[in-house]
Amino acid sequence: MNFNDRLAAAWAANDSLLCVGIDPDVKRFPKHFAGRKDAILEFGKAIVDATADLVCAFKPQIAYFHAERAEDQLEALIDYMRETYPTVPVILDAKRGDIGSTAEQYAREAFERYRADAVTISPFLGHDSVTPYTQYADKGVIILCRTSNPGGSDLQFLKVDGELLYQRIARVVATEWNDNRNCALVVGATFPNELAAVRGIVGDMSLLVPGIGAQGGDIEATVRAGRSAAGTGLMINSSRAILYASDGEDFAAAARRVADETRIAINRFRKG
């Protein structure tokens, strides 16, 4: 089963387009984790246990683990996700971008060391920087297109032969780089008009959509702009709003409550 098959199965099984991002900021952990060497792992496992039946994917952000020298805990957390909740895809949010043998090593890191089902990467260095990832035909390759941050417009709105750069990226990925049908795109919820434009270019290709919750993206506008004809096609990510819904010992229960509220809000606009 390839990444797109796994994602489609998770959309259906959990009736969810919600992706929960795992961004473990130890400064925001509940006090009872203080001093624990395995705090990141145990916090992440608690969030996963609380939300696994509510999501279509989990998305650990690699920088939070690297900064705390916690790569071993990232490996252990992904192992836990895959063994305990094998039907929920795991996206490694790494935003890699390099060429040749270096790109090959980054692909090995994501898919062989961490055993992720998909990874986020940058298209800036062109098709040969993407090929080392897409050659893993059963894995997902999620390519930055229209990012959720304001500064994304500095380059993504430049014109290239009459179309905006983010639109060119969407078109090239959909028509030239997707030989194994395992590509997806990152398009921010903070720009629903651009989200709709990308959907029009790429058809039913899956889109990872950050920017709701703490970044302020509107759920209704996001779903109406980005849903596929089948009412799916989206991995709508929320991280901090769910992870840090409470800073007390009830953090996991609070995370579940916010995740379920978000899932329900998303589903309200999937059809019609």
N, C-alpha and C positions, 0 to 999 in steps of 0.2 A: 504494500500500500504506500503510495507516494504522499508527499506533503498535502497536495490539494485534496486527495481522497480523505486523508485524516482530518483535514480542516472541515470538509463538507460533512463528514460523519459527526464531528463535534458540534457544528452548527445545529444539526438535526437532533442529536441525542440530548443536548442540554438546552435546546431552544434558545440559543444565545449567540449574539454577535460580540459579546464583551470579551476583551482581552485584558487580563490583569498584569500590569507591569510590576516586576519585583525589583525595586530600587532601594536596597537596604541602607538607609542613612542611620548609622548607629547613634548619632546625636538625638534622634527622634524616637528611639526605642523606649518602651516602658522600662521603668526603673529596675524591675526585677531581672532584667537581662544584664545589668551592670556587672562587669568583671568576668563574664562568661566568655571563654575562648571560642565556644561554639555558638555565640549569640546570633550571628547572621544566619547560620544554618537553621537553628531552632526557630527563629522569628519567621524565616521563609517557609519552613515546613508548616508552621501554624497557619499562615496565610493560605497556603496551598490547600491544607485540609479543610479550611473554613469555606473555600470558594470553588473547589474543583468541579462541583456539579452545576455551577452557575456560569461557566466560562467556555469560550471556544478555543482559548489558548492562554498560556502563560508566557511572559516576556521578561526574563531576567536581563538587567542592564549590566554589562560586564564591567564598566568603569567603577561602579560602587564596590564590587568585589576586589578588583585590582588595587584600588586605593587603600583598602584595608588589609592587603596581602592575604586575601581570603579566597584565592583561586581554588584551594582544596575544598572549601565550603560550597563554592559554586558547582564544582564537579559532584559533590555529594548531594546537593540540592536537586540538580538535574537528574541524577541517578534515582533519587527518591520520587521525583515527579513521574519518571518513566516507569518505575516499578510499581508504584502505588496507584497511579492514575494513567495507565498506558494509552487511554483513548484521547487524552488532552495533548495537543501538540505543544512543543516548547520552542519558542523563538529566541535565539540569542541576539540581543540588541548590542551589536559591536560596531556597526557603521564602518567596516573596514574599507580600505581603498588603496590598492597597490598593484604592481604588475609582476608578471613572470613568476619566478620561483618563490618570491615573497608572498604573492597572492595565493599560490598553491599551499604554502605553509599556513596562512590564515584560514584557508578552507579546511585543511586538516584539523586545525585547532577547533574550529566550530563543529565539524561533523564527526570527527574521529575522537578527539580528546574529550570534548564536552557532550558529544552525542546529541546535539541539538537537531530538531527537525527542520529548522530554517534559521537564516542569519540575515541581518540587515547589512547592506554594503552601499558604497558611494559609486555613482557612475562616472565620476569626473575624469578618470583616466581611460575611459572608452571600453570597447567590447572585449579586448584581450585581458582587461583587468577583471572582467565579469566571468569569463569562460571557466576559470578554475573552480568556480562555485557551481555554475550551471551543469558542469560535467557530472556532478553528483545528482543523477537524474531523479532519485527518490526524495531529494531534499528541496526545500523552498529557498529561493533567493529573492530577498525583498529589497528593492532598489529605491534609494532616495529620489523623490521626484519634486513634490511641492511641500516643503517642510513647514512645521507649525510655528516656527519662530519668526518674528517681524523681519529680522535681517536676511531671511531667506530670499526676500524680494531683490536684494542687492544684485544677485546673479540670475535667479530663476525667472525674473521678468525681463531679461535681456531678449531682444528680438534676434531670431536666427532664420534667415530666409522667409521672413513674413510671419513666423509664429514664435510664441514665447518659448524660452528655453525649457521650462518645465513641460510644456506641451510636446516639444521635440523629444525630450527624454521618454515621455509616455509612449509616443508613437514608435520610437526606435526599439524600446524594450518589447512592445507588443508585436512588432512586425519583423524584427531582425535578430533579436537576442534570445528569443524564447523558443528555441528549437526543441527543448525537452519539456516545454509547457510547464515549467516549474518556477517561473518568475512571478513576482507580485511587486507592488509599488507602495511607497510611503507617501501619503497625502494628508496634510493636517486638517483637523476639524475646524481650525480657526479660519479657514478659507473655503466656505461651502461653494462659492461660485466656481473656484478652481477645481474643487472636488468633482463637481458636476461636469466640468469640461474634461477632466481626465476620464471619468466614467464613459463619456461619449466617445472618447478616442479608443479606449482599450476593451470595450465590450464587457464581458463578465469576468475579466481578470480580478483576482483578489486584491484588496487594498487594505493596508495597515494604516489606521487612522488615529494618530495621537492628538492630544489637545483638548479633550473634554476634561471635566473635573477641575483640577487646579489651574489649568491654562485657560479655562473659560469658554471652550467651544460649546456651541449650542447643539444639543442632542437631536432635536427635531430637524434642524437644518442639515445636520450631518447625515442623518439616515435618509432623508428625502433626496439629498443631492447624490449620495454615494451608493445606495443600494442597487443591486443587480435586478434584472427582470424577475428573478425568483425570490426577491426579498432577502437575499443573503449578500455575499460578495465582500463583506466588511469584517475586519478585526478592529473593533473600536476600543482603543486602549485607554485605561485609567490606571494610574499608579498611586500617587500620593494621596488622593482623596479617599482611596480605599485602604491603603496600607496604614495610614495614620489617622483613621477616623476616630481613634481613641488612643490616648497615651497611658492608659491604665491596664490592669490585668485582663480587662474585657476586650482587649484590642482585636482579637480574632473574631469574636462575636460581632463587634462593631464593623469590622471589615466585611463580614458576611452580609450584614444588614445593608450597608452602602452598595456593595456589589449587586445584591438582589434588586435594590431600588433602581440602580443604573440599568441592569438587564431589562427590567420591566419597562422602564422609560424608553429604552431603545426599541423594544418589541412593539410598543404602541404605534410606531411610525413605519414599521417594516412593510406593511401591505397598504395598497390603495393610494 
